[in-house]
Amino acid sequence: MWWLVAAAGLFFFRGKIAQYGSRFLPSSTPQETAFMGHLIMLSSAIGYVPLSFLGAGRSLYLISMWSTIVTSLLTIKANYGPPPTPQKLGIAEIKAFMPTLQPWLQGAMTGPDFPFLFFCLIFVTAYPSIPALLILGRRSLWSVCTYCAKNTPERRLWKAFSGTWDRLKAKEKEVLAYAAMAEILLAIWMTASLLLPTRQLMATFLYWNYLRTRYQVPRSHPLHLQAWTQLGQHVQPVLTKVPLLNKPLDMAKDWFAPQYVQQQR
């Protein structure tokens, strides 16, 4: 779990890193930083996919994941500010600190970057997954194209791709619906893969918690509700023939139930 040590080091020494790193890094706006991060992710993912069939390119996979992690952290900081931190790391101090952290965490979790940060932390140590890269790649493609259309419309490379972007943008609702379905199908595939030698128990458990968060957060709830509804229509004939499956399905529905809906009742 070397990445936990690296993340802890970056967190506790973030002040010193920022102090010395600012001397060598050019100043940029949060939008430019996010654009560069998504561009690196997209480029690395495109390079990894063909190499993966040759059993190579893991470094490109890690670059894709880490660029999304860093970009998400920087975007969350730009939108919500840095999280409050306890002055000491004692048990009593941490307990007293948690009510201070909760409002910041609730705000950050409603944004689009927090769930995908969780997503990348799951797959950065898991087996390289092309479906996971495709899910992240769709999001990065949207971010890069949105930035280019607004800020660099005269670039030659962008002009060559702008027609494709216009067609994709016109079908945005369909693309987002397919993306939500892809997230669900990945969870089903990971669950089925528990029967294989390459099973990933912890990653599967964490990914289902990620899906639960996506279903509960108001921003992504409509798309995931639509995807689950469509999936339910396809499996309904099976549930009719095997009614015993309805009980675990009802338990899963209660576990997924959005907290913000329950509070309104």
QUIMO-V932922 format. One record per residue. N is the residue number from 1. RES is the residue in three letters. SS is DSSP state (helix for helix, strand for strand, loop for the rest). PSI is psi as a letter, one per 30 degrees, with the letter a starting at -180 (999 if undefined). D_LAST is the distance of its C-alpha to the last C-alpha in Angstrom with 1 decimal. Layout:
N | RES | SS | PSI | D_LAST
N | RES | SS | PSI | D_LAST
This chain:
1 | MET | loop | h | 42.0
2 | TRP | helix | f | 44.2
3 | TRP | helix | f | 41.5
4 | LEU | helix | e | 39.6
5 | VAL | helix | e | 42.7
6 | ALA | helix | e | 43.2
7 | ALA | helix | e | 39.7
8 | ALA | helix | e | 40.1
9 | GLY | helix | e | 43.5
10 | LEU | helix | e | 42.2
11 | PHE | helix | e | 39.4
12 | PHE | helix | f | 41.7
13 | PHE | loop | g | 44.6
14 | ARG | helix | e | 42.7
15 | GLY | helix | e | 44.4
16 | LYS | helix | e | 47.9
17 | ILE | helix | e | 47.1
18 | ALA | helix | e | 45.9
19 | GLN | helix | e | 49.0
20 | TYR | helix | e | 51.5
21 | GLY | helix | f | 49.8
22 | SER | loop | f | 49.6
23 | ARG | loop | f | 53.4
24 | PHE | loop | f | 53.5
25 | LEU | loop | k | 50.5
26 | PRO | loop | k | 50.5
27 | SER | loop | k | 48.0
28 | SER | loop | l | 45.3
29 | THR | loop | l | 42.1
30 | PRO | helix | e | 38.7
31 | GLN | helix | e | 38.7
32 | GLU | helix | e | 42.2
33 | THR | helix | e | 41.3
34 | ALA | helix | e | 38.3
35 | PHE | helix | e | 40.6
36 | MET | helix | e | 43.3
37 | GLY | helix | e | 40.9
38 | HIS | helix | e | 39.5
39 | LEU | helix | e | 43.0
40 | ILE | helix | e | 44.3
41 | MET | helix | e | 41.5
42 | LEU | helix | e | 42.2
43 | SER | helix | e | 46.0
44 | SER | helix | e | 45.9
45 | ALA | helix | e | 43.6
46 | ILE | helix | e | 46.0
47 | GLY | helix | e | 48.9
48 | TYR | helix | e | 47.3
49 | VAL | helix | e | 46.5
50 | PRO | helix | e | 50.1
51 | LEU | helix | f | 51.3
52 | SER | helix | e | 48.8
53 | PHE | loop | f | 50.6
54 | LEU | loop | g | 53.7
55 | GLY | loop | g | 51.9
56 | ALA | loop | l | 52.2
57 | GLY | loop | g | 50.3
58 | ARG | helix | e | 47.9
59 | SER | helix | e | 48.6
60 | LEU | helix | e | 47.3
61 | TYR | helix | e | 44.1
62 | LEU | helix | e | 43.7
63 | ILE | helix | e | 44.4
64 | SER | helix | e | 41.7
65 | MET | helix | e | 39.1
66 | TRP | helix | e | 40.3
67 | SER | helix | e | 40.6
68 | THR | helix | e | 36.9
69 | ILE | helix | e | 36.1
70 | VAL | helix | e | 38.2
71 | THR | helix | e | 37.0
72 | SER | helix | e | 33.3
73 | LEU | helix | e | 34.1
74 | LEU | helix | e | 36.1
75 | THR | helix | e | 33.6
76 | ILE | helix | e | 30.8
77 | LYS | helix | e | 33.3
78 | ALA | helix | e | 34.2
79 | ASN | helix | e | 30.6
80 | TYR | helix | f | 29.2
81 | GLY | loop | l | 32.4
82 | PRO | loop | k | 33.6
83 | PRO | loop | k | 31.3
84 | PRO | loop | k | 32.2
85 | THR | loop | k | 34.5
86 | PRO | loop | k | 35.5
87 | GLN | loop | e | 39.0
88 | LYS | loop | l | 39.9
89 | LEU | loop | g | 38.8
90 | GLY | loop | l | 38.8
91 | ILE | helix | e | 36.0
92 | ALA | helix | e | 35.4
93 | GLU | helix | e | 35.5
94 | ILE | helix | e | 33.0
95 | LYS | helix | e | 30.5
96 | ALA | helix | f | 30.9
97 | PHE | helix | f | 30.5
98 | MET | helix | e | 27.2
99 | PRO | helix | f | 25.0
100 | THR | helix | e | 27.2
101 | LEU | helix | f | 26.7
102 | GLN | helix | e | 22.9
103 | PRO | helix | e | 22.4
104 | TRP | helix | e | 25.1
105 | LEU | helix | e | 23.7
106 | GLN | helix | e | 20.2
107 | GLY | helix | e | 22.0
108 | ALA | helix | e | 24.5
109 | MET | helix | f | 22.1
110 | THR | loop | f | 20.4
111 | GLY | loop | l | 24.0
112 | PRO | helix | f | 25.9
113 | ASP | helix | e | 28.5
114 | PHE | helix | e | 26.8
115 | PRO | helix | e | 25.7
116 | PHE | helix | f | 29.2
117 | LEU | helix | e | 30.8
118 | PHE | helix | e | 29.1
119 | PHE | helix | e | 30.3
120 | CYS | helix | e | 33.9
121 | LEU | helix | f | 34.0
122 | ILE | helix | e | 33.3
123 | PHE | helix | f | 36.0
124 | VAL | loop | f | 38.6
125 | THR | loop | f | 39.8
126 | ALA | loop | l | 39.1
127 | TYR | loop | k | 41.6
128 | PRO | loop | k | 42.0
129 | SER | loop | j | 39.7
130 | ILE | helix | e | 40.5
131 | PRO | helix | e | 37.1
132 | ALA | helix | e | 35.5
133 | LEU | helix | e | 38.1
134 | LEU | helix | e | 37.4
135 | ILE | helix | e | 33.7
136 | LEU | helix | e | 34.7
137 | GLY | helix | e | 37.6
138 | ARG | helix | e | 35.6
139 | ARG | helix | e | 33.6
140 | SER | helix | e | 36.8
141 | LEU | helix | e | 38.5
142 | TRP | helix | e | 35.9
143 | SER | helix | e | 36.2
144 | VAL | helix | e | 40.1
145 | CYS | helix | e | 40.4
146 | THR | helix | e | 38.1
147 | TYR | helix | e | 40.2
148 | CYS | helix | e | 43.5
149 | ALA | helix | e | 42.7
150 | LYS | helix | e | 42.0
151 | ASN | helix | f | 44.6
152 | THR | loop | h | 47.4
153 | PRO | loop | f | 47.8
154 | GLU | loop | f | 51.6
155 | ARG | loop | k | 51.9
156 | ARG | helix | e | 53.9
157 | LEU | helix | e | 51.7
158 | TRP | helix | e | 48.6
159 | LYS | helix | e | 50.4
160 | ALA | helix | f | 51.3
161 | PHE | helix | f | 47.6
162 | SER | helix | e | 46.0
163 | GLY | helix | e | 46.5
164 | THR | helix | e | 44.5
165 | TRP | helix | e | 41.8
166 | ASP | helix | e | 41.6
167 | ARG | helix | e | 41.2
168 | LEU | helix | e | 38.5
169 | LYS | helix | e | 36.6
170 | ALA | helix | f | 36.8
171 | LYS | loop | h | 34.9
172 | GLU | helix | e | 32.4
173 | LYS | helix | e | 29.3
174 | GLU | helix | e | 31.1
175 | VAL | helix | e | 32.3
176 | LEU | helix | e | 28.9
177 | ALA | helix | e | 27.6
178 | TYR | helix | e | 30.6
179 | ALA | helix | e | 30.1
180 | ALA | helix | e | 26.5
181 | MET | helix | e | 28.0
182 | ALA | helix | e | 30.8
183 | GLU | helix | e | 28.6
184 | ILE | helix | e | 27.1
185 | LEU | helix | e | 30.6
186 | LEU | helix | e | 31.9
187 | ALA | helix | e | 29.5
188 | ILE | helix | e | 30.6
189 | TRP | helix | e | 34.3
190 | MET | helix | e | 34.0
191 | THR | helix | e | 32.6
192 | ALA | helix | e | 35.5
193 | SER | helix | f | 37.9
194 | LEU | helix | f | 37.3
195 | LEU | helix | f | 39.9
196 | LEU | loop | l | 42.4
197 | PRO | loop | f | 44.6
198 | THR | loop | g | 43.0
199 | ARG | loop | k | 39.6
200 | GLN | loop | i | 37.5
201 | LEU | helix | e | 35.2
202 | MET | helix | e | 33.8
203 | ALA | helix | e | 33.4
204 | THR | helix | e | 31.5
205 | PHE | helix | e | 29.1
206 | LEU | helix | e | 28.6
207 | TYR | helix | e | 28.2
208 | TRP | helix | e | 25.4
209 | ASN | helix | e | 23.6
210 | TYR | helix | e | 24.5
211 | LEU | helix | e | 23.0
212 | ARG | helix | e | 19.7
213 | THR | helix | e | 19.7
214 | ARG | helix | e | 20.6
215 | TYR | helix | e | 17.8
216 | GLN | helix | e | 15.1
217 | VAL | loop | k | 16.7
218 | PRO | helix | e | 15.6
219 | ARG | helix | e | 19.4
220 | SER | helix | f | 20.3
221 | HIS | helix | e | 17.2
222 | PRO | helix | e | 18.3
223 | LEU | helix | e | 21.8
224 | HIS | helix | e | 20.9
225 | LEU | helix | e | 18.5
226 | GLN | helix | e | 21.4
227 | ALA | helix | e | 23.9
228 | TRP | helix | e | 22.1
229 | THR | helix | e | 21.7
230 | GLN | helix | e | 25.5
231 | LEU | helix | e | 26.4
232 | GLY | helix | e | 24.6
233 | GLN | helix | e | 26.6
234 | HIS | helix | e | 29.8
235 | VAL | helix | f | 29.2
236 | GLN | helix | e | 27.9
237 | PRO | helix | e | 31.5
238 | VAL | helix | e | 31.9
239 | LEU | helix | e | 28.8
240 | THR | helix | e | 30.2
241 | LYS | helix | f | 33.5
242 | VAL | loop | i | 32.1
243 | PRO | loop | f | 29.0
244 | LEU | loop | f | 29.2
245 | LEU | helix | f | 27.7
246 | ASN | helix | e | 24.4
247 | LYS | helix | e | 23.4
248 | PRO | helix | f | 23.9
249 | LEU | helix | e | 22.2
250 | ASP | helix | e | 19.0
251 | MET | helix | e | 19.2
252 | ALA | helix | e | 19.7
253 | LYS | helix | e | 16.6
254 | ASP | helix | e | 14.5
255 | TRP | helix | e | 16.6
256 | PHE | helix | f | 16.1
257 | ALA | loop | k | 12.3
258 | PRO | loop | k | 11.5
259 | GLN | helix | e | 10.3
260 | TYR | helix | f | 9.2
261 | VAL | helix | e | 6.8
262 | GLN | helix | e | 5.4
263 | GLN | helix | f | 5.5
264 | GLN | helix | f | 3.8
265 | ARG | loop | 999 | 0.0
